[in-house]
């Protein structure tokens, strides 16, 4: 198995561990840069906790990012574009559905294009979704210091609600650019209103550790 893909499978299992309550059923996704032109992302409908190497598809960065320039698209049209961006699709048995990239693949591509990012984890911890609706959440989060363990990370990026897929991806770019202008760096923790948590890192271990820390700190805020 490809070394990057092997690390991604392990990250998937850890983030999907039911005892951590980061996701339910097929919620959440993980991705990793395969090379300069492509990345791995968990296929639509598969579960983090049970994912194997066959649960991931490799997609072309350029083709995925080009969807952002396509104007208004229906979800079905977005899914077709993502299917067209799949590299080396493996023929599925007659009894199995053909694997296609998750609708959130565009957001993963955006995050993986950030400097120093090779792995991305998107989870849906209930405590995060509850708190992102709280009044004054951003001020409290920054005061508490929702940072990484070595203290070099900036405050989390908060992205207001948007429909999954292309609308969320486009809104994410706008807020990433604003964050960069304000902090002259990119965020490692991205809080999506009512849609969970995105964590970026240079390694799978970084993503796992920072996800755990973020959920812990949000839990403190919630209490």
N, C-alpha and C positions, 0 to 999 in steps of 0.2 A: 504494500500500500504506500502511496505517496506520503512523505513525511509530514507535509503541511496538512494533508487530509487526515492523517492519523491524529494529529494534535487537535484538529477541529472536531473529530468524533469524540474525543475525550472531553473537550470543552462542552460539547453538546450534552453529554451525559451528566456532567457536573451541574450545569445550569438547569437541566431538566429534572434533576433529582427531586422527587415529590416532597421529601423532608424539608427542602429549602423553600418550597412554596413560591417559586419565582414564576411558574407558568402552570396553566391547566391544559391538559390534553395536547392539541397540536399548536398551542400558542407559542410565540417566540421564534427566534431564528438566530443562527450564527453564520458567519462568513469569514473567509480568509483569502488573502492575496495568493494566487498560485504562481504568477509571474507578472511581468510588466504589463501584459495585455489582457490578463484574465483573472478570475477569482472563483472560488468555490462558495456556494450558498446552499442552505438546506432547501430541499424541494417542498413545494406546496403540499400540505396535507400530511406530512411526516411529523413525528414527534421527537423532540429533543432527547428525551430519556431513553428512547429505543433506537435512535439513529445509528446506522452503520455507514460505511463508505458508499454503499449503494443508494443512500438517502440524499446524497448531495449531487448537484449538477455544477458543471463548470461553464461560466458564461463570459462573453467578451465585454470588456470594459467599455470600449468605444460604442458598441451597439446599444448597450444598456443606457449609457449617458445620452446618446442621441435621442432617446425617447423624450427627454426633457424639451426638445425643440419641435416636437410633433404637433403642438397646439392641443386643443381639447380632444381627449380620447376617452372612449368608454372603457370600463374595466375589462371587458372582453377584448377590446383592441390592445390594451396594455399587455394583457396576458399573452396575446399572440406575438407582439413585439418581443416579449421576454423569451418566449419559446423559440423565436427566430434567432435570438442572441445566444442560445445554448450551443456549446462546442462539443463535438464528438458525442452526440446523444447515443446512449446504448439502447439497442432494441429490447423492448420489454416482452416477457412471456405473454402469451395470448390472454392469460387470466389476470395479468397485472396492468394497471394503468400506466401510461407513459408519464414519466416524471417531468414536471415543469418547474421553473424557478418561482419562488414565492412572490406575491404581489409587492412585497416590501424590498425586493431586490434592488430597486433604484436607490432607495435610501442607503442600503448597504454599500452600493458602488460609490455614492457621494462620500460616505465616511471613510471607505478604504482609500480614497484618493487624497485624504488629508495627510499632511507630512508626518512620517513616522508611524503610521497606522498600518498594521498587517492583519489584525484580527478585530472582529466586531461581534458583540453579543447584544441581542435585543430580547429582553424579558418583560414580563407583565406582573410584577409583584403587586398584590392587591393594596398593600400599604402605600405604595408609590402613587397608584391611581387615585386613592382617597385624598392624599395630601396635596396633589397638584391642583385640586379644586379649592383648597383652603385659602381664605383671605390672608393676604400678606405673606404667602408662602415664600416668595423669592427673597424677601428681606431676612426672614428668619433663617432660611437655608444658608445664606451667605454669612450671617452672623455666627452661626454654629460652625461653619467651616466644613462644608461637604467637599473635602479635598482628598487627594490620594495620600497614601501612607507616608511618603517622604516629604510631603508638604509643598511640592512644586506645582501641583495642579491648580488651575484657576477655579472659580465658582462654576457650578453646573449651568448649562444652557437650558432654558425653559422654552419649549415650543408649544404654542397654543394648539387647540384641537384642530385637526384637519382629517378629512376622509383618508383611509389607508391607500397606499399606492402612489399614484402620480401627484395628487394634491398635497399629500404630506411631504413628498420628496421636494417639491418646489418650495414649500414653506420652509422646510429645513435649510435649504440653500440660503434663503433670505436671512434667516436668523444666524446661521453660521457666519455669514459675511458681516453682520452687525456685531457679533461677538468678537470676530477678528479685529474689527476697527476699534473696539473698546479696549480689548485686553492684549492685542498684538500677539495672540496665540490662539490655538484651537482648543475647544473643550474636550475633556476626556469623558465627562458624564453629561448625557443629554436626557432631560426629563420631558416626556411627551404627555401632554394633558390627556388623561383618560386612555393612554395607549402605552403606558409602561416606561421602560428605561433602556436607553442605548448606551453602551460603554465601549470605548475604543482603546486599543493598546497595541504595542509592538509585538507582544507575545500572547498566547492563549492564557498563560498564567496571570498576566497583567489584567486581562479582561475578567477572569474569574475572581481574582482578589478584589478588584475595584468594584465589581458588582456586589460582592458580599458587603464591602464597606459602605457602599451607597445605600443599600437596603437597610443596613444597621442604623446609619445616621438618619435616614428618613423615618425609621421606626421611632427613634428618639424624638424627632420633631412631632410625630403623630401623637406620641404619649404626652 
